C-alpha cells in the first residue's frame, strides 16, 4: 500500500519547523568555504565546525539502529556517513545511497542591504544565506524524510547518507574516501541526490544529465618584469592581446561556440525530445540579473536549453597580472593569467578534453611568448540511465500529491562529480537527482536563498521514493 501523502506532509512539515530550520540557520553562519577557496581550511577550523554541527544533529535523530560517523583521510576533508538498517531483513543487502555536501562557495560581493553570506535571514518562504540551498539542506531533508517514512509505516532498504566536504572544489577528496570505504557501500541500486536544480517551484523536476567541468589556467609571459609603457609600447607585445588571440582558438568570440571538439558529445534522441517538450517552460524561469539591454547568445528557447545542458561553454572566472585600478602605474605588464571554467558536454571524456584544450593553447605561441597551461581539475558529466517504471511512477505520484501536477525532466548545466563516479561504479543503479535551486535562488552568487516550500515537498518526495524502492 502506498504511503499516505497527507500524513507524510504533516510529518515533514513538523520536522522542518521543529528540528530543521534552527540548525540549518546555524549551519549558514559557518564560513566553511570549500578547500579550493580556503587552502588553510584545516587550520581555520570552519569545516570542522560545520562537520560537528551536522554530526551532532544526525546523532540526535530518533532513527532506530542508525550509526553516525565522521570519516577522515589524512590531508582530505571529512565525510559524514549515516548508516540505517533496512526495515525488513529481506532488504538488508539492497542499498540506497543518499548524497549531499556541506562545503560552500565563497561569499561573493553584491548582497543586497540587510543580507549577507554568513547571517541567515528568513523572509517569508525564503531563507537567505550561503549554503542553505547549495547544499546544506540535503542532510536535514534526507533524515527528515526517513523519519517521516518510518512514522507512516513505510519500508526502506539499507540506507547510507553520505555528506562530503569538497564538492564545490570538484570533489577531489571523494575518491580517497570511496577507496577507504571499499565494499562497505554495498550493492547500490538507487542513488538520491538533492544538489540539483528546478526550472520552476510548481512541480518536481528530475535531473537527467549534468555537464562535466574542466578547470585550467592559461598564462602568457612576455617579460620578466614590468617596464614603462611609453618606452616599450609598440615594441613589446601586450600579454593581454596575445592571450586574447589564444582564447580565439578555443572559443568563437562572436557566438561563444567552443571550438575544441573534445569538449562536445552526441546528444541522445531521448534528451532531444525532453528539451523540445520543456524548453519554453524552463527558459521562461531562467531569472538572470541581466545588465542593461544584454541579451543571450541564442534567441530560440530550445537552443538556449541545449546550450545550457548538452553543449560545452567557457567562462573566464579569474584574472591575475593586473593591479587594481587605483594602484596601476603606466606600465606594460610582464604577464596575464586567466582561470578558465570549461563546462563539458555530459558524456565528453574529461581527460581527452583537458589534453585537447592544452594542445590548442600552447601550440605555436604568438610572438614566441611563454605560454603555460595548468589543468587544475577535470571531472566528467553524467547522463541518467533509462528510468525504471517503479521510479517514474513514484516521482509522478509524489509530484501530483505534493505539487498538484506530474514531474518533469531536465538537464542541468552544473556538475556533481559524485554522480559520474557512482554511475561508473554501479551501472545498474537508478538515480533520483533533484533539488531546490530554482529561479532566483542564485547559488554561488549573492543573495542565495533556499525556497522552503520546495525543500519541504522534496523531503516528502524522498519518503515516497524510498518506500516505492523497497516495494518494487
C-alpha positions, 0 to 999 in steps of 0.5 A, a space after each residue: 500500500 502506498 504511503 499516505 501523502 497527507 500524513 507524510 506532509 504533516 510529518 515533514 512539515 513538523 520536522 522542518 519547523 521543529 528540528 530543521 530550520 534552527 540548525 540549518 540557520 546555524 549551519 549558514 553562519 559557518 564560513 566553511 568555504 570549500 578547500 579550493 577557496 580556503 587552502 588553510 581550511 584545516 587550520 581555520 577550523 570552519 569545516 570542522 565546525 560545520 562537520 560537528 554541527 551536522 554530526 551532532 544533529 544526525 546523532 540526535 535523530 530518533 532513527 532506530 539502529 542508525 550509526 553516525 560517523 565522521 570519516 577522515 583521510 589524512 590531508 582530505 576533508 571529512 565525510 559524514 556517513 549515516 548508516 540505517 538498517 533496512 526495515 525488513 531483513 529481506 532488504 538488508 543487502 539492497 542499498 540506497 545511497 543518499 548524497 549531499 555536501 556541506 562545503 560552500 562557495 565563497 561569499 561573493 560581493 553584491 548582497 543586497 542591504 540587510 543580507 549577507 553570506 554568513 547571517 541567515 535571514 528568513 523572509 517569508 518562504 525564503 531563507 537567505 544565506 550561503 549554503 542553505 540551498 547549495 547544499 546544506 539542506 540535503 542532510 536535514 531533508 534526507 533524515 527528515 524524510 526517513 523519519 517521516 517514512 518510518 512514522 507512516 509505516 513505510 519500508 526502506 532498504 539499507 540506507 547510507 547518507 553520505 555528506 562530503 566536504 569538497 564538492 564545490 572544489 570538484 570533489 577531489 577528496 571523494 575518491 580517497 574516501 570511496 577507496 577507504 570505504 571499499 565494499 562497505 557501500 554495498 550493492 547500490 541500486 538507487 542513488 538520491 541526490 538533492 544538489 540539483 536544480 528546478 526550472 520552476 517551484 510548481 512541480 518536481 523536476 528530475 535531473 537527467 544529465 549534468 555537464 562535466 567541468 574542466 578547470 585550467 589556467 592559461 598564462 602568457 609571459 612576455 617579460 620578466 618584469 614590468 617596464 614603462 609603457 611609453 618606452 616599450 609600447 609598440 615594441 613589446 607585445 601586450 600579454 593581454 592581446 596575445 592571450 586574447 588571440 589564444 582564447 580565439 582558438 578555443 572559443 568563437 568570440 562572436 557566438 561563444 561556440 567552443 571550438 575544441 571538439 573534445 569538449 562536445 558529445 552526441 546528444 541522445 534522441 531521448 534528451 532531444 525530445 525532453 528539451 523540445 517538450 520543456 524548453 519554453 517552460 524552463 527558459 521562461 524561469 531562467 531569472 538572470 540579473 541581466 545588465 542593461 539591454 544584454 541579451 543571450 547568445 541564442 534567441 530560440 528557447 530550445 537552443 538556449 536549453 541545449 546550450 545550457 545542458 548538452 553543449 560545452 561553454 567557457 567562462 573566464 572566472 579569474 584574472 591575475 597580472 593586473 593591479 587594481 585600478 587605483 594602484 596601476 602605474 603606466 606600465 606594460 605588464 610582464 604577464 596575464 593569467 586567466 582561470 578558465 571554467 570549461 563546462 563539458 558536454 555530459 558524456 565528453 571524456 574529461 581527460 581527452 578534453 583537458 589534453 585537447 584544450 592544452 594542445 590548442 593553447 600552447 601550440 605555436 605561441 604568438 610572438 614566441 611568448 611563454 605560454 603555460 597551461 595548468 589543468 587544475 581539475 577535470 571531472 566528467 558529466 553524467 547522463 541518467 540511465 533509462 528510468 525504471 517504471 517503479 521510479 517514474 511512477 513514484 516521482 509522478 505520484 509524489 509530484 501530483 500529491 505534493 505539487 498538484 501536477 506530474 514531474 518533469 525532466 531536465 538537464 542541468 548545466 552544473 556538475 556533481 562529480 559524485 554522480 559520474 563516479 557512482 554511475 561508473 561504479 554501479 551501472 545498474 543503479 537508478 538515480 533520483 537527482 533533484 533539488 531546490 535551486 530554482 529561479 532566483 535562488 542564485 547559488 554561488 552568487 549573492 543573495 542565495 536563498 533556499 525556497 522552503 516550500 520546495 525543500 519541504 515537498 522534496 523531503 516528502 518526495 524522498 519518503 515516497 521514493 524510498 518506500 516505492 524502492 523497497 516495494 518494487 
